[in-house]
Amino acid sequence: IKTPIYSKAILVTGDGDFLCLAEYLISNSRLEKILVPNKMKCAQTLQKLNLIAPHIIDYLELKKDKLRYK
C-alpha cells in the first residue's frame, strides 16, 4: 500500500470543474477545506458539496479581517 505524501488537501477554487476531485478527496477523508475567492462566482455544483460535507467551503471574502496584513 502506497502511503500518501499529504494528510489533508485545501483547494482554492470557485470552479465547478474541480467537483470530481473534491468528491474524491472527501470520500478518502483527505479534503480539509475549499477556499472560494468570490462567493458570487462560486459554481452551484461546488456549493452542493456542503450537503455531503457540511462546512467544507469557506469564502475568502468573509475572511478579509483575518487575512489582512497588519
Steps between C-alpha positions, in 0.01 A plus 500: 500500500640834395506762776379844391742789537231727645242464774244762390444715192371855468356601163484867402238523228150612418491295183265202472757317285668387821186334634614145421836564669327643807262201517793260470691674779189506723436130445860427608483740797774715348322832440540757776340804333404663175588868501288694252635845403162650403169372639298660217699310236508165678360219287166360621635147462780584740260646756309171504802338666376647827229233491765227495745668736355792698731799554749378238479831306638830632471827312817710501309828473344424841846444649654832393548623857688185598712499185582871490861604547540699823 
